[in-house]
Amino acid sequence: MSINHGKKGVSEVITTVLLILITIVAVGLIAYTLIPFVKNSLRNSSGCLGMEEKATIVSEESCYNLSSALSTNVRIRFGDINATKIFIVLETNANGDTSSYNLEEGKKYTNINSNAEIKMPSPNGGERTYIFDGLASKKAVFGVYNGKSRCELDEQELVKC
């Protein structure tokens, strides 16, 4: 007695070929989505490579003031870099809360440098102090914008002025 009742089964060769084709299509779909994602991630992260030593906080001249007029002074030194936009993050209390400031060349900001126009340090050794009125911070983080990348370059504990 025949179990197949006249039906033909799929041969082992055809099954193997179908499994190989399904595997090739799956690998192709994964590569199609994964390769652009990896390229994009590498392009965005490489914007900060090699910039670590090009700008720093001058620790000897960066400090906070607890007198009646609270203030924080952050002095930045540029090396071989020409940036028109920087960021400074100041820790505002012992809980680790922060205030972040994005500073652009030529703009004015309330409570920063007495509302004077912001100037960037000149490349190759230029320095500039940014004074944040009404805030006494014991820690500062500094970085620059390089295209779309936000590159953190230095972090310093600040001392009392």
C-alpha positions as CSV (number, residue, x, y, z in Angstrom):
1,M,0.0,0.0,0.0
2,S,1.3,3.4,-1.0
3,I,1.4,6.2,1.6
4,N,1.7,9.1,-0.9
5,H,-1.5,8.1,-2.8
6,G,-0.1,9.2,-6.1
7,K,1.4,12.6,-4.9
8,K,4.9,13.4,-5.7
9,G,7.2,14.9,-3.0
10,V,9.8,17.6,-3.4
11,S,13.1,16.1,-4.0
12,E,16.0,16.7,-1.6
13,V,18.0,18.6,-4.3
14,I,15.1,21.1,-4.8
15,T,14.8,21.6,-1.1
16,T,18.5,22.3,-0.7
17,V,18.4,24.8,-3.6
18,L,15.4,26.6,-2.1
19,L,17.1,26.8,1.3
20,I,20.3,28.2,-0.3
21,L,18.2,30.8,-2.2
22,I,16.3,31.9,0.9
23,T,19.6,32.2,2.8
24,I,21.1,34.4,0.0
25,V,18.0,36.6,-0.1
26,A,18.1,37.0,3.7
27,V,21.8,37.9,3.8
28,G,21.2,40.4,1.0
29,L,18.4,42.1,2.9
30,I,20.4,42.3,6.1
31,A,23.4,43.8,4.2
32,Y,21.1,46.2,2.4
33,T,20.0,47.7,5.7
34,L,23.1,47.2,7.8
35,I,25.8,48.6,5.5
36,P,24.3,52.1,5.2
37,F,23.6,52.3,8.9
38,V,27.3,51.4,9.7
39,K,28.6,53.9,7.1
40,N,26.4,56.6,8.6
41,S,27.5,55.9,12.1
42,L,31.2,55.9,11.2
43,R,30.8,59.2,9.3
44,N,29.2,60.9,12.2
45,S,31.6,59.6,14.8
46,S,34.8,60.3,12.8
47,G,34.1,64.1,13.0
48,C,35.8,64.3,16.4
49,L,38.8,62.0,15.8
50,G,42.1,63.8,16.4
51,M,40.5,66.9,18.0
52,E,41.1,65.9,21.7
53,E,44.3,67.9,22.1
54,K,43.3,70.9,19.9
55,A,41.4,72.9,22.5
56,T,41.4,72.9,26.3
57,I,40.1,74.6,29.4
58,V,42.9,76.6,31.1
59,S,42.5,75.2,34.6
60,E,44.8,77.8,36.3
61,E,42.5,80.6,35.1
62,S,39.1,78.9,35.3
63,C,37.3,79.3,38.7
64,Y,34.1,80.1,40.5
65,N,33.2,83.0,42.7
66,L,30.9,82.7,45.8
67,S,30.8,86.4,46.7
68,S,27.6,88.4,46.6
69,A,27.8,88.2,42.8
70,L,28.0,84.5,41.9
71,S,30.0,83.8,38.8
72,T,32.0,81.2,37.0
73,N,35.0,82.0,34.8
74,V,36.0,79.4,32.1
75,R,39.1,80.2,30.1
76,I,39.5,78.3,26.8
77,R,42.7,77.9,24.8
78,F,42.6,76.9,21.1
79,G,45.3,74.9,19.4
80,D,45.3,74.1,15.7
81,I,41.5,74.5,15.4
82,N,39.2,77.2,14.0
83,A,35.7,76.9,15.5
84,T,32.8,79.3,15.4
85,K,30.6,77.4,17.8
86,I,31.5,75.9,21.1
87,F,29.6,74.4,24.0
88,I,30.2,74.7,27.8
89,V,28.4,72.6,30.3
90,L,28.5,73.7,33.9
91,E,27.6,71.5,36.9
92,T,25.1,73.6,38.9
93,N,24.9,71.7,42.2
94,A,26.2,68.7,44.1
95,N,23.4,66.5,42.6
96,G,25.1,66.7,39.2
97,D,22.5,69.0,37.6
98,T,23.9,70.9,34.7
99,S,23.4,74.0,32.5
100,S,24.5,73.7,28.9
101,Y,25.5,76.7,26.8
102,N,26.0,76.8,23.0
103,L,28.1,79.8,22.2
104,E,28.4,81.2,18.7
105,E,30.8,83.8,17.4
106,G,29.3,87.2,17.2
107,K,26.1,86.5,19.3
108,K,25.1,88.0,22.6
109,Y,23.9,85.9,25.6
110,T,22.2,87.1,28.7
111,N,24.4,86.5,31.8
112,I,27.4,85.6,29.7
113,N,30.3,88.1,29.5
114,S,28.0,90.9,30.7
115,N,25.9,90.4,27.5
116,A,28.8,91.4,25.3
117,E,29.3,89.8,21.8
118,I,30.9,86.4,22.0
119,K,34.4,86.0,20.5
120,M,36.1,82.7,19.9
121,P,39.8,82.2,20.7
122,S,42.0,82.7,17.7
123,P,43.6,79.5,16.3
124,N,47.1,78.3,17.4
125,G,47.3,79.5,21.0
126,G,44.5,82.1,21.3
127,E,42.7,82.2,24.7
128,R,39.3,83.6,25.7
129,T,37.5,83.8,29.1
130,Y,33.8,83.3,29.3
131,I,32.1,84.7,32.5
132,F,28.8,83.2,33.5
133,D,27.1,85.6,35.9
134,G,24.8,84.3,38.7
135,L,26.2,80.8,38.6
136,A,29.0,79.2,40.7
137,S,30.0,76.0,39.2
138,K,32.7,73.6,40.4
139,K,33.0,71.6,37.2
140,A,33.1,72.6,33.5
141,V,32.9,70.5,30.3
142,F,34.0,72.1,27.1
143,G,33.8,71.1,23.4
144,V,33.3,72.3,19.9
145,Y,30.9,71.7,17.0
146,N,32.6,70.1,14.0
147,G,30.0,70.1,11.3
148,K,27.1,68.1,12.8
149,S,29.3,66.4,15.4
150,R,29.4,67.7,19.0
151,C,33.0,66.9,20.2
152,E,33.7,67.0,23.9
153,L,37.3,68.1,24.3
154,D,38.0,68.8,28.0
155,E,36.6,68.5,31.5
156,Q,37.9,70.3,34.5
157,E,37.2,70.7,38.2
158,L,37.1,74.4,39.0
159,V,38.6,76.1,42.1
160,K,37.5,79.1,44.1
161,C,38.6,82.4,42.6
